[in-house]
Amino acid sequence: MTIDLNQIEKFISELVLDKVGPIIKKKSGSQQNYDLKTGSRRVDIVTEIDKEVEQLIWKTLKDEYPTFQFVGEEGYVEGVTEITNDPTFIVDPIDGTTNFVHDFPFSCTSIGLTISKVPVVGVIYNPHLDLLVTASKGNGVKVNGEQFDYTQKYQTMGPLVLNKSIVALQPGSAREGENFTCKMKTYQNLLAYEKGFVHGFRNLGSSAMTLAYITLGHLDSYWDGGCYSWDVCAGWCILTESGGRIVGANKGEWDIPVDNRTYLAVRGTANNDKETQEKYINDFWNCVEGKLKY
């Protein structure tokens, strides 16, 4: 079976622009009744709009691509849901739900497609900013439907060096235990003069938006643990299509699956310089204190 990735990218783009985006924009800041889906000691929020949007996406995709599999955040069952080699849509209906609840304009819809467990289509749409970032394997990156010249952008950014970079970090929903301690110590190492000494941290509160912003040249890297495949699948395709790379958050994890749960994402370079990229990754890993385990 031949799968037209460019056509799928176009179909999903129309779906998020026409049907999904208007709901998120209209309902942002209006959902003060929500659940803490991971328990009272965490802050991982889910609203009725998350569920409504996922159902809308699932039905629309199922009607168009009835043989494809579907993995959505709201329908996920731990230990049961799995990503197979079949073409699989991996969907976060509202990435950045905390932003959505607080009407901070960095919530978005993130829809990816994997084939043989590899992200090959990615669509991210932030309706608050009317920003659509998309890609499909071999077809480059588009911003609001227009081809994006990421090489030219990277040429204006200077060298990819840890102590000259802006790093995206998110503390996550769990605020205790070994993973939380690892994150806080690593943050300190990245900031410290005698260690990483990065220019600064940024937290967009959305993994999908963060990966899109790395691709667009607004950030240099992103380190996190506790994410799921739907947080990163679409952004993974978009970032790698621009020469970026995603590895594990822990030292030595060079080759990881899309559902690895820990990630270090690094932007591309003007000359596709893999050695510089790998040095950046190793320098970053040297600041990781402890090990993230999920």
Backbone as JSON, one array per atom type, in Angstrom:
{
  "sequence": "MTIDLNQIEKFISELVLDKVGPIIKKKSGSQQNYDLKTGSRRVDIVTEIDKEVEQLIWKTLKDEYPTFQFVGEEGYVEGVTEITNDPTFIVDPIDGTTNFVHDFPFSCTSIGLTISKVPVVGVIYNPHLDLLVTASKGNGVKVNGEQFDYTQKYQTMGPLVLNKSIVALQPGSAREGENFTCKMKTYQNLLAYEKGFVHGFRNLGSSAMTLAYITLGHLDSYWDGGCYSWDVCAGWCILTESGGRIVGANKGEWDIPVDNRTYLAVRGTANNDKETQEKYINDFWNCVEGKLKY",
  "N": [[0.84, -1.2, 0.0], [0.63, 2.14, -0.95], [1.31, 5.11, 0.7], [0.36, 8.4, 0.81], [2.06, 10.77, 2.15], [2.23, 13.54, 2.08], [-0.35, 14.3, 1.34], [-1.78, 13.41, 3.56], [-0.71, 15.08, 5.51], [-1.76, 17.5, 4.57], [-4.53, 17.0, 4.83], [-4.84, 16.71, 7.64], [-4.01, 19.22, 8.43], [-6.05, 20.87, 7.43], [-8.13, 19.88, 8.99], [-7.4, 20.68, 11.66], [-7.33, 23.42, 11.38], [-9.92, 24.15, 10.5], [-11.84, 22.81, 12.12], [-10.93, 22.07, 14.73], [-9.22, 24.05, 15.92], [-10.89, 26.44, 16.24], [-12.58, 25.64, 18.39], [-10.81, 25.31, 20.56], [-9.76, 27.89, 20.8], [-12.05, 29.4, 21.41], [-12.91, 28.28, 23.84], [-10.84, 28.58, 25.6], [-9.61, 29.36, 28.8], [-12.06, 29.13, 29.99], [-12.63, 26.86, 31.39], [-12.97, 25.91, 34.36], [-13.7, 23.77, 35.84], [-12.24, 20.83, 36.28], [-10.31, 17.77, 36.06], [-7.75, 16.23, 38.03], [-5.87, 14.19, 36.52], [-3.87, 12.41, 37.19], [-3.88, 12.12, 39.9], [-4.11, 13.47, 43.28], [-1.69, 14.51, 44.15], [-0.38, 15.5, 42.05], [-0.25, 17.68, 39.14], [-1.52, 17.37, 36.7], [-3.68, 18.23, 34.35], [-7.0, 17.63, 33.1], [-9.68, 18.41, 30.95], [-13.19, 18.65, 30.02], [-13.23, 19.56, 27.46], [-10.85, 18.66, 26.33], [-11.49, 15.93, 26.0], [-13.71, 16.11, 24.3], [-12.59, 17.26, 21.99], [-10.71, 15.32, 21.27], [-12.41, 13.18, 20.55], [-13.68, 14.29, 18.31], [-11.49, 14.56, 16.56], [-10.69, 11.87, 16.34], [-12.95, 10.65, 15.13], [-13.08, 12.02, 12.66], [-10.6, 11.39, 11.47], [-10.82, 8.62, 11.41], [-12.93, 8.2, 9.66], [-11.78, 9.03, 7.28], [-9.4, 7.56, 7.08], [-9.76, 4.59, 7.52], [-8.35, 2.21, 8.06], [-6.18, 2.81, 9.58], [-4.44, 2.91, 12.74], [-5.12, 4.31, 16.04], [-3.96, 6.39, 18.58], [-4.69, 8.15, 21.36], [-4.39, 10.78, 23.78], [-6.46, 10.99, 25.72], [-7.75, 8.58, 25.51], [-5.95, 6.72, 26.26], [-4.73, 3.78, 27.83], [-2.86, 2.65, 30.4], [-0.43, 0.13, 30.05], [-1.98, -1.27, 28.33], [-2.65, 0.14, 25.91], [-0.74, 0.39, 22.97], [1.88, 1.2, 20.65], [2.04, 0.1, 17.42], [3.56, -1.42, 14.46], [1.88, -0.67, 12.47], [0.36, 1.94, 10.43], [-0.22, 4.71, 12.41], [-2.1, 7.11, 14.0], [-1.14, 9.53, 16.32], [-2.2, 11.37, 18.94], [-2.57, 14.45, 20.59], [-5.09, 16.15, 21.87], [-5.37, 18.68, 23.14], [-2.53, 20.09, 23.75], [-0.78, 21.32, 26.43], [-2.65, 21.8, 28.46], [-2.85, 23.0, 30.99], [-2.05, 25.6, 30.37], [-4.2, 26.18, 28.7], [-6.39, 26.13, 30.5], [-5.73, 28.33, 32.07], [-5.8, 30.34, 30.23], [-3.45, 31.09, 28.97], [-1.68, 31.79, 26.1], [-0.52, 29.42, 24.81], [-1.48, 26.86, 24.14], [-2.21, 24.02, 22.13], [-3.1, 21.93, 19.31], [-1.87, 18.72, 18.62], [-0.97, 16.49, 16.22], [0.29, 13.51, 15.11], [1.69, 11.09, 12.82], [2.74, 7.77, 12.78], [4.71, 5.32, 11.1], [5.73, 2.06, 11.09], [6.51, 2.63, 13.64], [7.85, 5.0, 13.48], [7.88, 8.53, 13.45], [6.29, 10.18, 10.83], [4.62, 12.1, 9.82], [3.69, 15.3, 10.91], [1.67, 17.63, 12.61], [1.07, 20.68, 14.05], [-0.93, 22.96, 15.68], [-1.51, 26.14, 16.87], [-4.11, 27.94, 17.83], [-4.45, 30.37, 19.11], [-2.31, 31.97, 18.42], [-2.57, 31.7, 15.78], [-0.87, 29.92, 14.43], [0.45, 27.53, 12.42], [2.35, 24.74, 12.14], [3.9, 22.36, 10.21], [4.89, 19.13, 8.88], [6.04, 16.52, 6.7], [7.6, 13.41, 6.07], [10.41, 13.81, 4.08], [9.38, 16.0, 2.76], [9.95, 18.5, 3.76], [9.5, 21.41, 5.93], [6.6, 23.25, 6.79], [5.19, 26.46, 7.41], [2.26, 27.84, 8.34], [1.29, 26.88, 5.92], [3.2, 27.58, 4.04], [6.41, 26.92, 2.6], [9.12, 26.5, 4.8], [12.22, 28.0, 5.27], [14.46, 26.66, 6.94], [17.21, 26.33, 7.0], [18.33, 28.81, 6.29], [17.45, 30.29, 8.49], [18.86, 29.04, 10.6], [21.43, 29.79, 9.94], [21.55, 32.39, 10.78], [21.68, 32.19, 13.49], [24.07, 31.58, 14.69], [26.72, 29.51, 16.16], [25.96, 26.19, 17.39], [26.13, 25.83, 20.58], [26.42, 24.82, 23.94], [26.77, 26.71, 26.09], [25.9, 29.01, 24.92], [23.26, 28.93, 24.48], [19.62, 28.85, 24.5], [17.5, 27.06, 26.52], [14.76, 24.88, 26.66], [12.76, 23.91, 29.35], [10.71, 21.9, 31.48], [9.05, 21.46, 34.5], [7.17, 19.45, 34.94], [4.37, 17.34, 35.96], [4.6, 15.88, 38.3], [5.76, 16.52, 41.5], [7.62, 15.54, 43.32], [9.91, 13.03, 44.61], [12.48, 10.9, 43.01], [12.77, 11.56, 40.27], [11.93, 14.23, 40.15], [13.86, 15.39, 41.8], [16.15, 14.87, 40.26], [15.59, 16.47, 38.01], [15.61, 19.1, 39.16], [18.27, 19.31, 40.12], [19.66, 19.03, 37.75], [18.77, 21.28, 36.35], [20.0, 23.25, 37.89], [22.7, 22.64, 37.38], [22.83, 23.21, 34.65], [22.49, 25.95, 34.63], [24.64, 26.89, 36.17], [27.75, 28.66, 36.47], [30.18, 27.23, 36.42], [29.45, 24.96, 35.14], [27.11, 24.14, 32.81], [26.22, 26.76, 32.11], [24.21, 28.04, 30.54], [22.51, 30.4, 28.4], [19.84, 30.87, 29.14], [16.64, 29.72, 30.51], [13.5, 28.53, 29.23], [10.02, 28.02, 29.55], [7.42, 26.8, 27.92], [5.22, 25.33, 28.51], [4.13, 23.41, 26.91], [4.93, 20.63, 25.18], [4.72, 20.1, 22.44], [4.53, 22.69, 21.25], [7.01, 23.61, 22.05], [8.82, 21.94, 20.63], [8.14, 22.72, 18.05], [8.95, 25.39, 18.17], [11.71, 25.09, 18.51], [12.37, 24.08, 15.99], [11.7, 26.33, 14.46], [13.7, 28.01, 15.16], [13.7, 29.51, 17.49], [14.41, 28.48, 19.9], [17.04, 26.46, 21.32], [17.26, 23.88, 22.39], [15.6, 21.18, 24.16], [14.81, 19.6, 27.14], [13.44, 16.89, 28.87], [11.37, 14.79, 30.98], [8.87, 12.31, 31.5], [7.01, 12.86, 29.62], [4.68, 11.79, 27.05], [4.07, 9.75, 24.11], [2.21, 11.18, 22.52], [2.74, 13.78, 23.18], [5.08, 14.38, 21.87], [5.2, 13.29, 19.28], [4.25, 14.53, 16.8], [5.86, 16.86, 16.81], [8.34, 15.66, 16.77], [8.59, 14.6, 14.16], [8.49, 17.03, 12.73], [10.74, 18.43, 13.74], [12.94, 16.69, 13.13], [12.77, 16.67, 10.39], [13.83, 19.09, 9.78], [16.47, 18.78, 10.27], [17.04, 18.56, 12.93], [17.45, 16.75, 16.06], [16.38, 14.04, 18.15], [17.07, 12.56, 21.18], [17.57, 10.41, 24.06], [16.82, 11.57, 27.41], [18.67, 10.82, 29.27], [22.16, 10.1, 29.74], [23.9, 8.7, 27.01], [21.75, 7.57, 25.66], [21.18, 7.2, 22.68], [19.58, 6.22, 20.6], [16.21, 6.09, 20.54], [12.77, 5.06, 21.13], [9.6, 6.45, 20.02], [7.89, 6.53, 22.16], [9.45, 6.83, 24.46], [9.47, 8.25, 26.86], [11.4, 9.9, 28.07], [13.32, 12.67, 26.93], [15.67, 14.45, 24.88], [15.81, 17.11, 22.87], [17.28, 18.64, 20.07], [18.17, 21.4, 18.07], [18.63, 21.75, 14.46], [21.53, 22.49, 12.38], [23.18, 25.06, 10.43], [24.87, 23.98, 8.46], [24.29, 21.34, 8.56], [25.76, 20.01, 10.54], [26.77, 17.33, 12.06], [28.67, 16.55, 13.95], [29.02, 18.8, 15.62], [26.45, 18.93, 16.64], [26.31, 16.49, 18.04], [28.33, 16.91, 19.94], [27.15, 18.95, 21.41], [25.0, 17.55, 22.52], [26.36, 15.67, 24.15], [27.67, 17.44, 25.91], [25.46, 18.53, 27.13], [24.34, 16.24, 28.36], [26.32, 15.82, 30.27], [25.6, 17.55, 32.21], [23.45, 16.44, 33.38], [22.23, 15.26, 36.33], [21.88, 12.41, 38.08], [19.25, 10.11, 37.11], [16.57, 9.98, 34.88], [13.65, 8.12, 35.25], [10.86, 6.4, 34.11]],
  "CA": [[0.0, 0.0, 0.0], [1.35, 3.41, -1.01], [0.71, 6.13, 1.57], [0.74, 9.75, 0.4], [2.28, 11.51, 3.39], [1.94, 14.95, 1.83], [-1.81, 14.43, 1.35], [-2.2, 13.26, 4.95], [-0.34, 16.35, 6.16], [-2.73, 18.5, 4.12], [-5.83, 16.68, 5.41], [-4.8, 17.02, 9.06], [-3.91, 20.68, 8.54], [-7.41, 21.4, 7.24], [-8.92, 19.48, 10.16], [-7.12, 21.5, 12.84], [-7.67, 24.82, 11.07], [-11.35, 24.37, 10.3], [-12.72, 22.21, 13.11], [-10.39, 21.94, 16.09], [-8.71, 25.33, 16.4], [-11.93, 27.36, 16.74], [-13.07, 25.19, 19.69], [-9.8, 25.6, 21.58], [-9.66, 29.34, 20.99], [-13.28, 29.88, 22.04], [-13.09, 27.75, 25.18], [-9.67, 28.84, 26.43], [-9.86, 30.16, 29.99], [-13.44, 28.97, 30.46], [-12.79, 25.52, 31.97], [-12.48, 25.87, 35.73], [-14.02, 22.45, 36.38], [-11.35, 19.9, 35.61], [-9.82, 16.66, 36.86], [-6.32, 15.95, 38.11], [-6.0, 12.81, 36.05], [-2.84, 11.54, 37.75], [-3.96, 12.07, 41.35], [-4.14, 14.73, 44.01], [-0.35, 15.0, 44.42], [0.19, 15.97, 40.78], [-1.0, 18.81, 38.59], [-1.78, 17.06, 35.3], [-5.09, 18.61, 34.25], [-7.79, 17.25, 31.93], [-11.0, 19.06, 30.93], [-14.17, 18.04, 29.11], [-12.91, 19.98, 26.09], [-9.84, 17.7, 25.84], [-12.19, 14.72, 25.58], [-14.55, 16.45, 23.15], [-11.74, 17.49, 20.82], [-10.14, 14.04, 20.84], [-13.46, 12.43, 19.86], [-13.85, 14.92, 17.01], [-10.33, 14.2, 15.74], [-10.73, 10.44, 16.1], [-14.01, 10.34, 14.16], [-12.73, 12.57, 11.35], [-9.51, 10.6, 10.92], [-11.3, 7.26, 11.17], [-13.75, 8.23, 8.44], [-10.9, 9.22, 6.11], [-8.35, 6.53, 7.05], [-10.37, 3.57, 8.39], [-7.45, 1.1, 8.39], [-5.1, 3.28, 10.44], [-4.63, 2.83, 14.19], [-5.27, 5.62, 16.68], [-3.58, 6.51, 19.98], [-4.98, 9.5, 21.84], [-4.08, 10.96, 25.2], [-7.6, 10.76, 26.61], [-8.18, 7.19, 25.43], [-4.81, 5.87, 26.6], [-4.82, 2.9, 29.0], [-1.51, 2.2, 30.71], [-0.24, -1.3, 30.0], [-2.85, -1.84, 27.29], [-2.42, 0.87, 24.66], [0.62, 0.3, 22.47], [2.12, 1.64, 19.28], [2.49, -1.02, 16.6], [4.18, -1.01, 13.2], [0.83, -0.18, 11.57], [0.17, 3.39, 10.42], [-0.9, 5.04, 13.66], [-2.21, 8.51, 14.4], [-0.86, 9.74, 17.74], [-2.9, 12.66, 19.04], [-2.83, 15.21, 21.82], [-6.12, 17.11, 21.45], [-4.93, 19.99, 23.63], [-1.25, 20.03, 24.45], [-0.7, 22.54, 27.21], [-3.97, 21.99, 29.06], [-2.74, 24.0, 32.06], [-2.1, 26.89, 29.67], [-5.58, 26.32, 28.22], [-7.23, 26.46, 31.65], [-5.37, 29.66, 32.55], [-5.87, 31.26, 29.09], [-2.12, 31.46, 28.5], [-1.9, 31.43, 24.69], [0.38, 28.4, 24.29], [-2.07, 25.53, 24.0], [-2.27, 23.69, 20.71], [-3.41, 20.55, 18.95], [-0.7, 18.05, 18.07], [-1.35, 15.23, 15.57], [1.38, 12.89, 14.38], [1.47, 9.78, 12.23], [3.9, 6.9, 12.72], [4.71, 4.09, 10.3], [6.79, 1.24, 11.68], [6.83, 3.32, 14.9], [8.66, 6.2, 13.2], [7.04, 9.69, 13.09], [6.48, 10.55, 9.42], [3.8, 13.29, 9.59], [3.45, 16.07, 12.13], [0.89, 18.86, 12.46], [0.87, 21.39, 15.31], [-1.65, 24.22, 15.43], [-1.84, 27.01, 18.0], [-5.1, 28.87, 17.29], [-4.31, 31.68, 19.75], [-1.32, 32.7, 17.62], [-2.84, 31.31, 14.39], [0.4, 29.38, 13.97], [0.38, 26.15, 11.96], [3.66, 24.22, 11.76], [3.66, 21.0, 9.74], [5.93, 18.47, 8.08], [5.93, 15.09, 6.4], [8.94, 12.91, 5.76], [10.88, 14.09, 2.73], [8.69, 17.15, 2.16], [10.32, 19.75, 4.4], [8.66, 21.99, 6.97], [5.76, 24.36, 6.36], [4.62, 27.34, 8.42], [1.03, 28.39, 7.78], [1.13, 26.41, 4.55], [4.31, 28.0, 3.19], [7.65, 26.22, 2.89], [9.97, 27.24, 5.75], [13.66, 27.86, 4.99], [15.1, 26.54, 8.24], [18.66, 26.48, 6.84], [18.64, 30.24, 6.36], [17.24, 30.71, 9.87], [19.96, 28.55, 11.44], [22.63, 30.55, 9.62], [21.54, 33.65, 11.54], [21.68, 31.9, 14.91], [25.4, 31.32, 15.23], [27.04, 28.11, 16.42], [25.19, 25.45, 18.39], [27.03, 25.62, 21.72], [25.59, 24.8, 25.14], [26.82, 27.94, 26.89], [25.36, 30.14, 24.16], [21.94, 28.48, 24.04], [18.41, 28.95, 25.32], [17.03, 25.69, 26.71], [13.39, 24.71, 27.16], [12.65, 22.96, 30.46], [9.4, 21.87, 32.11], [9.16, 20.64, 35.72], [6.27, 18.32, 34.87], [3.23, 17.33, 36.88], [4.99, 15.25, 39.57], [6.63, 17.47, 42.19], [8.33, 14.85, 44.39], [10.57, 11.81, 44.2], [13.8, 10.94, 42.4], [12.74, 12.27, 38.99], [11.85, 15.66, 40.43], [15.18, 15.78, 42.29], [17.05, 14.87, 39.1], [15.31, 17.66, 37.21], [16.05, 20.32, 39.84], [19.73, 19.34, 40.14], [20.11, 19.25, 36.38], [18.52, 22.69, 36.05], [21.06, 24.02, 38.56], [23.95, 22.43, 36.64], [22.76, 23.91, 33.37], [22.63, 27.39, 34.89], [25.84, 27.23, 36.93], [28.89, 29.18, 35.72], [31.22, 26.22, 36.26], [28.89, 23.81, 34.43], [26.57, 24.44, 31.47], [26.21, 28.21, 31.95], [23.38, 28.39, 29.39], [22.01, 31.78, 28.42], [18.6, 30.97, 29.9], [15.61, 28.7, 30.41], [12.16, 28.94, 28.86], [9.01, 26.99, 29.74], [6.2, 27.13, 27.18], [4.11, 24.56, 29.04], [3.62, 22.55, 25.85], [6.03, 19.96, 24.48], [4.55, 20.27, 21.0], [4.92, 24.05, 20.89], [8.45, 23.72, 22.26], [9.5, 21.33, 19.49], [7.91, 23.61, 16.9], [9.78, 26.59, 18.33], [13.09, 24.72, 18.21], [12.45, 24.02, 14.53], [11.62, 27.69, 13.92], [14.91, 28.74, 15.52], [13.49, 30.37, 18.66], [15.03, 27.77, 21.02], [18.13, 25.59, 20.87], [17.07, 22.51, 22.82], [14.52, 20.9, 25.11], [15.11, 18.4, 27.94], [12.28, 16.62, 29.71], [10.99, 13.42, 31.26], [7.48, 12.2, 31.9], [6.16, 13.07, 28.45], [4.19, 10.61, 26.36], [4.24, 9.8, 22.65], [1.37, 12.21, 21.92], [3.36, 15.08, 23.44], [6.27, 14.62, 21.05], [5.2, 12.62, 17.97], [4.17, 15.49, 15.7], [7.05, 17.7, 16.86], [9.49, 14.82, 16.41], [8.66, 14.61, 12.7], [8.79, 18.39, 12.27], [12.12, 18.77, 14.09], [13.91, 15.89, 12.38], [12.7, 17.09, 8.98], [14.66, 20.29, 9.66], [17.85, 18.45, 10.65], [17.17, 18.42, 14.37], [17.61, 15.38, 16.55], [15.83, 13.71, 19.45], [17.7, 11.43, 21.85], [17.04, 10.27, 25.4], [17.23, 12.57, 28.4], [19.78, 10.27, 30.04], [23.42, 9.97, 29.01], [24.14, 7.5, 26.22], [20.54, 7.08, 25.01], [21.24, 7.81, 21.36], [18.47, 5.76, 19.75], [15.06, 5.86, 21.41], [11.47, 5.0, 20.47], [8.78, 7.66, 20.18], [7.26, 6.49, 23.48], [10.54, 6.61, 25.41], [9.1, 8.96, 28.09], [12.39, 10.94, 28.36], [13.75, 13.2, 25.64], [16.47, 15.64, 24.67], [15.65, 17.55, 21.48], [18.29, 19.65, 19.72], [17.92, 21.96, 16.74], [19.58, 21.51, 13.4], [22.56, 23.5, 12.17], [23.17, 25.61, 9.08], [25.59, 23.11, 7.54], [23.98, 19.96, 8.92], [26.99, 19.59, 11.21], [26.42, 16.31, 13.04], [29.66, 16.52, 15.03], [28.66, 19.88, 16.53], [25.21, 18.51, 17.29], [26.62, 15.43, 19.01], [29.07, 17.52, 21.05], [26.16, 19.66, 22.22], [24.26, 16.53, 23.27], [27.23, 15.15, 25.2], [27.86, 18.51, 26.89], [24.2, 18.61, 27.88], [24.26, 15.05, 29.21], [27.26, 15.98, 31.38], [24.93, 18.37, 33.24], [22.35, 15.67, 33.96], [22.63, 14.65, 37.6], [20.89, 11.38, 38.36], [18.7, 9.47, 35.92], [15.11, 10.01, 34.81], [13.05, 6.79, 35.03], [9.39, 6.43, 34.09]],
  "C": [[0.88, 1.26, 0.0], [0.6, 4.45, -0.19], [1.24, 7.49, 1.18], [0.85, 10.63, 1.64], [1.94, 12.99, 3.23], [0.43, 15.21, 1.89], [-2.34, 14.3, 2.78], [-1.89, 14.53, 5.74], [-1.36, 17.44, 5.82], [-4.09, 18.27, 4.77], [-5.87, 17.06, 6.89], [-4.75, 18.54, 9.27], [-5.29, 21.32, 8.4], [-8.3, 21.08, 8.43], [-8.67, 20.41, 11.35], [-7.47, 22.97, 12.61], [-9.17, 25.05, 11.1], [-12.21, 23.91, 11.48], [-12.21, 22.29, 14.55], [-9.98, 23.29, 16.67], [-9.77, 26.26, 16.95], [-12.48, 26.95, 18.11], [-12.09, 25.58, 20.79], [-9.73, 27.1, 21.85], [-10.88, 29.89, 21.74], [-13.36, 29.48, 23.51], [-11.92, 28.03, 26.11], [-10.02, 29.76, 27.6], [-11.23, 29.99, 30.59], [-13.67, 27.68, 31.25], [-12.2, 25.46, 33.38], [-12.89, 24.6, 36.47], [-13.21, 21.42, 35.61], [-10.91, 18.83, 36.59], [-8.3, 16.68, 36.9], [-6.15, 14.47, 37.8], [-4.95, 11.86, 36.63], [-2.82, 11.6, 39.27], [-3.77, 13.41, 42.01], [-2.75, 15.31, 44.27], [0.37, 15.43, 43.15], [-0.72, 17.07, 40.21], [-1.28, 18.62, 37.1], [-3.28, 17.18, 35.05], [-5.73, 18.05, 32.99], [-9.17, 17.89, 32.05], [-11.92, 18.3, 29.98], [-13.85, 18.41, 27.66], [-11.82, 19.09, 25.5], [-10.53, 16.47, 25.26], [-13.03, 14.97, 24.33], [-13.72, 16.58, 21.88], [-11.13, 16.18, 20.34], [-11.16, 13.2, 20.09], [-13.69, 12.97, 18.45], [-12.72, 14.51, 16.07], [-10.4, 12.72, 15.35], [-11.75, 10.1, 15.02], [-13.63, 10.82, 12.76], [-11.62, 11.76, 10.69], [-9.96, 9.19, 10.57], [-12.14, 7.18, 9.9], [-12.87, 8.29, 7.19], [-9.89, 8.08, 5.95], [-8.78, 5.36, 7.96], [-9.43, 2.43, 8.8], [-6.32, 1.51, 9.32], [-5.46, 3.1, 11.92], [-4.66, 4.24, 14.79], [-4.86, 5.51, 18.15], [-3.8, 7.95, 20.4], [-4.74, 9.61, 23.33], [-5.25, 10.57, 26.09], [-8.11, 9.32, 26.57], [-7.1, 6.2, 25.83], [-5.08, 5.06, 27.87], [-3.44, 2.32, 29.26], [-1.44, 0.68, 30.74], [-1.07, -2.0, 28.94], [-2.58, -1.19, 25.94], [-0.97, 0.73, 24.24], [0.69, 0.78, 21.02], [2.69, 0.47, 18.51], [3.19, -0.5, 15.35], [3.17, -0.47, 12.2], [0.83, 1.34, 11.53], [-0.72, 3.79, 11.59], [-0.92, 6.54, 13.88], [-2.0, 8.61, 15.91], [-1.22, 11.18, 18.05], [-2.92, 13.2, 20.46], [-3.84, 16.29, 21.44], [-5.84, 18.54, 21.89], [-3.63, 19.78, 24.39], [-1.03, 21.38, 25.13], [-2.04, 22.84, 27.86], [-3.94, 22.99, 30.2], [-2.75, 25.41, 31.48], [-3.53, 27.2, 29.23], [-6.51, 26.76, 29.35], [-6.99, 27.9, 32.1], [-5.38, 30.72, 31.44], [-4.51, 31.86, 28.75], [-2.0, 30.94, 27.08], [-0.87, 30.47, 24.09], [-0.2, 27.0, 24.46], [-2.3, 25.27, 22.52], [-2.79, 22.27, 20.54], [-2.2, 19.96, 18.25], [-1.13, 16.69, 17.52], [-0.16, 14.71, 14.76], [0.94, 11.57, 13.78], [2.78, 9.01, 12.27], [3.65, 5.76, 11.76], [5.93, 3.3, 10.73], [7.38, 1.95, 12.91], [7.69, 4.56, 14.72], [7.74, 7.35, 12.82], [7.33, 10.15, 11.67], [5.58, 11.72, 9.0], [3.62, 13.99, 10.94], [2.71, 17.35, 11.83], [0.65, 19.44, 13.85], [0.19, 22.72, 15.01], [-1.99, 24.91, 16.74], [-2.82, 28.07, 17.49], [-5.02, 30.26, 17.91], [-3.36, 32.57, 18.96], [-1.56, 32.51, 16.13], [-1.55, 30.82, 13.74], [0.25, 27.89, 13.67], [1.76, 25.73, 11.47], [3.49, 22.75, 11.42], [4.87, 20.45, 9.0], [5.47, 17.06, 7.75], [7.27, 14.65, 5.84], [9.29, 13.14, 4.29], [10.3, 15.31, 2.07], [8.99, 18.48, 2.85], [9.31, 20.19, 5.45], [7.86, 23.15, 6.4], [5.29, 25.15, 7.58], [3.44, 28.06, 7.79], [0.92, 28.1, 6.28], [2.25, 26.77, 3.6], [5.59, 27.29, 3.61], [8.54, 27.1, 3.77], [11.43, 26.95, 5.46], [14.42, 27.83, 6.31], [16.61, 26.7, 8.13], [19.07, 27.94, 6.95], [18.49, 30.76, 7.79], [18.41, 30.29, 10.75], [21.26, 29.3, 11.16], [22.7, 31.85, 10.41], [21.71, 33.43, 13.03], [23.07, 31.69, 15.52], [25.58, 29.86, 15.57], [26.14, 27.5, 17.49], [26.15, 25.05, 19.51], [26.21, 25.73, 22.99], [25.59, 26.13, 25.88], [26.42, 29.2, 26.13], [23.89, 29.87, 23.78], [20.84, 28.82, 25.04], [17.75, 27.56, 25.33], [15.61, 25.7, 27.25], [13.37, 23.61, 28.21], [11.25, 23.04, 31.03], [9.47, 20.98, 33.34], [8.25, 19.42, 35.71], [5.2, 18.37, 35.94], [3.57, 16.73, 38.23], [6.03, 16.11, 40.27], [7.31, 16.84, 43.42], [9.04, 13.64, 43.82], [11.87, 12.02, 43.45], [13.82, 11.69, 41.07], [12.72, 13.78, 39.19], [13.2, 16.17, 40.94], [16.19, 15.85, 41.16], [16.85, 16.11, 38.25], [15.86, 18.92, 37.86], [17.58, 20.43, 39.88], [20.3, 19.6, 38.75], [19.89, 20.7, 35.96], [19.63, 23.55, 36.65], [22.38, 23.88, 37.82], [23.96, 23.17, 35.32], [22.97, 25.41, 33.54], [24.0, 27.77, 35.42], [26.99, 27.65, 36.02], [29.91, 28.1, 35.42], [30.72, 24.97, 35.53], [28.39, 24.24, 33.04], [26.57, 25.91, 31.13], [25.4, 28.65, 30.71], [22.88, 29.83, 29.52], [20.72, 31.91, 29.23], [17.69, 29.78, 29.67], [14.33, 29.33, 29.88], [11.22, 27.75, 29.09], [7.73, 27.43, 29.05], [5.0, 26.35, 27.69], [3.46, 23.65, 28.02], [4.81, 21.95, 25.12], [5.94, 20.17, 22.97], [4.97, 21.65, 20.54], [6.43, 24.24, 21.05], [9.21, 23.13, 21.09], [9.31, 22.15, 18.22], [8.81, 24.83, 16.98], [11.26, 26.29, 18.17], [13.3, 24.69, 16.7], [12.49, 25.41, 13.92], [12.81, 28.55, 14.31], [14.74, 29.68, 16.69], [14.12, 29.78, 19.92], [16.11, 26.85, 20.46], [17.9, 24.13, 21.24], [15.96, 22.41, 23.86], [14.82, 19.58, 25.81], [13.94, 18.13, 28.87], [12.11, 15.12, 29.93], [9.56, 13.4, 31.77], [6.51, 12.44, 30.77], [5.69, 11.72, 27.9], [4.34, 10.81, 24.85], [3.43, 10.92, 22.02], [1.9, 13.62, 22.16], [4.42, 15.42, 22.39], [6.17, 14.12, 19.61], [5.21, 13.61, 16.81], [5.43, 16.36, 15.64], [8.31, 16.95, 16.48], [9.67, 14.84, 14.89], [9.1, 15.98, 12.19], [10.25, 18.74, 12.53], [13.13, 17.99, 13.26], [13.9, 16.23, 10.9], [13.55, 18.32, 8.73], [16.11, 20.04, 10.08], [18.08, 18.37, 12.13], [17.24, 16.96, 14.77], [16.97, 15.22, 17.91], [16.5, 12.45, 19.96], [17.06, 11.31, 23.24], [17.54, 11.36, 26.34], [18.45, 12.12, 29.18], [20.99, 9.97, 29.16], [23.5, 8.64, 28.27], [22.93, 6.96, 25.49], [20.41, 7.72, 23.62], [20.04, 7.43, 20.49], [17.31, 5.36, 20.64], [13.78, 5.74, 20.59], [10.66, 6.26, 20.76], [8.09, 7.69, 21.55], [8.27, 6.26, 24.6], [10.27, 7.21, 26.8], [10.15, 9.97, 28.55], [13.04, 11.36, 27.05], [14.72, 14.38, 25.8], [16.39, 15.96, 23.19], [16.6, 18.7, 21.2], [18.05, 20.11, 18.29], [18.96, 21.52, 15.73], [20.6, 22.64, 13.3], [22.57, 23.92, 10.7], [23.79, 24.66, 8.06], [25.37, 21.63, 7.83], [25.18, 19.29, 9.59], [26.65, 18.62, 12.34], [27.4, 16.26, 14.21], [29.35, 17.59, 16.07], [27.42, 19.52, 17.32], [25.48, 17.46, 18.36], [27.44, 15.96, 20.18], [28.11, 18.26, 21.98], [25.4, 18.67, 23.1], [25.1, 15.98, 24.42], [27.48, 16.18, 26.3], [26.61, 18.66, 27.76], [24.09, 17.45, 28.86], [25.19, 15.15, 30.42], [26.69, 16.84, 32.5], [23.79, 17.61, 33.92], [22.85, 14.96, 35.21], [21.54, 13.69, 38.06], [20.4, 10.78, 37.06], [17.18, 9.54, 35.98], [14.59, 8.63, 34.46], [11.54, 6.89, 35.14], [8.84, 5.07, 33.67]]
}
